[in-house]
Amino acid sequence: MTTEPVAAIARNVAQHLTTDHNPALIHQVEAALHQRTATAPTPPARYTDPVAIASLIVAIATVAWTVYNDLRKETPRPPIATITRTIRLQLDETHTIDDTTRRIIDITAEETIKYGDR
């Protein structure tokens, strides 16, 4: 998997959320992108600080891009609801999904489709 889509999606999500969380979120997402390993990052169990939120954004963008590509094998343009639901199901296996996580998932699903339509 190439990291370019994940990075672009994560950056766009950070731009949407910067005013909600803090002005440094974009920079924190950049730092989280640089710290990624070859395997998918594991979202932190709690998302109380901006650095954890940045890591969560990158993790969700990684899951979203994988989900999107898997679904495209069956449908050229998977519905956003299917992408969102699949992301939530995958994250729900290991983490509690709060309102912040739901919002990040929703925005990430939208950005993933936008990226995929390019």
C-alpha positions as CSV (number, residue, x, y, z in Angstrom):
1,M,0.0,0.0,0.0
2,T,1.3,3.4,-0.9
3,T,1.3,6.0,1.9
4,E,0.5,8.9,-0.4
5,P,-3.3,8.5,-0.3
6,V,-3.2,8.0,3.5
7,A,-1.1,11.1,4.0
8,A,-3.3,13.2,1.7
9,I,-6.5,12.0,3.4
10,A,-5.0,12.6,6.9
11,R,-3.9,16.1,6.0
12,N,-7.3,17.0,4.7
13,V,-9.0,15.6,7.8
14,A,-6.7,17.7,10.0
15,Q,-7.6,20.8,8.0
16,H,-11.3,20.1,8.7
17,L,-10.6,19.6,12.5
18,T,-8.0,22.3,13.2
19,T,-10.4,24.9,14.3
20,D,-12.2,22.3,16.6
21,H,-9.1,21.1,18.4
22,N,-6.1,23.3,18.1
23,P,-4.1,25.2,15.5
24,A,-1.2,22.8,15.7
25,L,-3.2,19.8,14.6
26,I,-1.9,19.9,11.0
27,H,1.7,19.9,12.3
28,Q,0.9,17.0,14.7
29,V,-0.6,15.0,11.9
30,E,2.6,15.6,9.9
31,A,4.6,14.3,12.8
32,A,2.3,11.3,13.2
33,L,2.7,10.5,9.4
34,H,6.5,10.7,9.8
35,Q,6.4,8.3,12.8
36,R,4.3,5.7,11.0
37,T,5.8,2.3,10.5
38,A,5.3,-0.1,7.5
39,T,2.4,-1.7,9.4
40,A,-0.9,0.1,10.0
41,P,-0.7,2.3,13.1
42,T,-2.8,1.2,16.1
43,P,-5.1,4.0,17.4
44,P,-4.4,5.0,21.0
45,A,-7.0,3.8,23.5
46,R,-7.8,7.3,24.6
47,Y,-7.8,10.4,22.5
48,T,-7.5,13.1,25.1
49,D,-4.6,15.2,23.8
50,P,-4.0,16.7,20.3
51,V,-1.0,14.4,19.6
52,A,-3.3,11.3,20.2
53,I,-5.9,12.9,18.0
54,A,-3.3,13.3,15.2
55,S,-2.3,9.7,15.6
56,L,-6.0,8.7,15.5
57,I,-6.5,10.6,12.2
58,V,-3.6,8.8,10.6
59,A,-4.8,5.5,11.8
60,I,-8.3,6.1,10.6
61,A,-7.0,7.3,7.2
62,T,-5.0,4.1,6.9
63,V,-8.0,2.0,7.7
64,A,-10.3,4.1,5.4
65,W,-8.0,3.8,2.4
66,T,-7.7,0.0,2.9
67,V,-11.5,-0.3,3.2
68,Y,-12.1,1.8,0.2
69,N,-9.7,-0.2,-2.0
70,D,-11.2,-3.5,-0.8
71,L,-14.7,-2.3,-1.5
72,R,-13.8,-1.0,-4.9
73,K,-13.0,-4.5,-6.0
74,E,-16.8,-5.1,-5.9
75,T,-18.2,-1.6,-6.6
76,P,-16.4,1.1,-8.6
77,R,-17.5,3.8,-6.1
78,P,-18.4,2.4,-2.7
79,P,-21.2,4.3,-0.8
80,I,-19.9,6.5,1.9
81,A,-22.2,4.8,4.4
82,T,-20.6,1.5,3.7
83,I,-17.1,2.9,4.1
84,T,-18.0,4.6,7.4
85,R,-19.8,1.6,8.8
86,T,-16.8,-0.7,7.9
87,I,-14.3,1.7,9.5
88,R,-16.4,1.8,12.7
89,L,-16.8,-1.9,12.8
90,Q,-13.0,-2.4,12.5
91,L,-12.2,0.2,15.1
92,D,-15.0,-1.0,17.4
93,E,-13.2,-4.4,17.8
94,T,-10.5,-2.8,19.9
95,H,-11.6,0.7,20.9
96,T,-14.6,2.6,22.2
97,I,-15.9,5.0,19.6
98,D,-16.7,8.4,21.1
99,D,-18.1,11.5,19.4
100,T,-14.7,12.8,18.3
101,T,-13.8,9.4,16.7
102,R,-17.2,9.3,14.9
103,R,-16.6,12.8,13.5
104,I,-13.1,11.9,12.4
105,I,-14.4,8.7,10.7
106,D,-17.2,10.7,8.9
107,I,-14.8,13.3,7.6
108,T,-12.2,10.7,6.7
109,A,-14.7,8.6,4.7
110,E,-15.6,11.8,2.7
111,E,-12.0,12.7,2.1
112,T,-11.2,9.1,1.1
113,I,-13.9,9.1,-1.6
114,K,-12.8,12.5,-2.8
115,Y,-9.2,11.2,-3.1
116,G,-10.4,8.1,-4.8
117,D,-12.4,10.1,-7.4
118,R,-9.3,12.0,-8.5
